[in-house]
Amino acid sequence: MTWRDQQLPADHPPVKSGAIGVLLVNLGTPDAAEPGAVKRYLAEFLSDRRVVEIPPIAWQPILRGIILNTRPKKSAHAYRQVWTDAGSPLAVITRQQAEAMQARLGNEVHVDWAMRYGTPSIPDRLQALKNSGCERILLAPLYPQYSGATTATVVDKAADCLRTMRWQPALRTLPPYHDDPAYIDALASDLSKQLDALDFEPEVLLLSFHGMPERTLHLGDPYHCHCQKTSRLLQEKLHRPGLKFRTTFQSRFGRAKWLEPATDTVLAEEAKAGTKRLAIAAPGFSADCLETLEELAIQGREQFTEAGGEQFAALSCLNASDPGLAMLETLLRRELSGWISA
């Protein structure tokens, strides 16, 4: 019961109010590593107008008639390579991050988590926070680099949910943090520890970010610039003379031209050029997922070694590491300023 409840008349129905909420949001994942679940997930993901900017009248027949009849089986096989007893790695790690933030922020804040695509959904968790009395909610998309296809679509979905509420909570949104010192410091600390623990010394460190169609850059999306700045600041902070850094973009899809250079192309290119020892990190991902655990760690290794490389390491994301959690707490407390005590 809050102080507001205590001032209500005795015959007033119970009302939960006055609480503060935080909703951590990541991209999404199917509920199971099987074709049916993957098909449902891809149908939602690839129907988002911000993700695929082709007019629906042209795109939906391709999606429904071809992609959703061919891709789910292949993707389900990939998910099975990384699935855990607790479920999807992305969901497991995001839940761990939320639980850790609840412990760090204390009872003054209700911390929950959601996925933009799949479950738990943003509308369900926003409503749950409102039902628990949260009148002020910090929406925290866990995307360091802003893109219309990531951060913006999270805000879109939250707005759709608010549109259905008679009593709306006040909403704040965590800004992109691609160049925030707390983020760069956390990355440098965590990656340095992982690099030092390797049983070989890499000649090259690839910094692989999720790809986007090149047209998004020309249309004004700052994502490419954010990735490049993160890469530059991280290289400066790591300060490893003799280590060659390259910034690349992964997960190309379809026939359109995507941001370059492509991660898979560079892996083969480096090996063919004589690089024998290579490590790869994915600083744009807040948690390990299919794109890091399968596309980079498994496929990436094969691409590098088949082209002549010898030693390969895929470094973990920040996940629920101490540097990652300390960074996230710093960002959340900053955005909660004025809502919670210092």
Beta strands, then each sheet from edge to edge (+ up, - down):
strand 1: 19-29
strand 2: 109-118
strand 3: 134-141
strand 4: 170-173
strand 5: 204-210
strand 6: 244-250
strand 7: 277-281
strand 8: 311-314
sheet 1: 2+ 1+ 3+ 4+
sheet 2: 6+ 5+ 7+ 8+
end
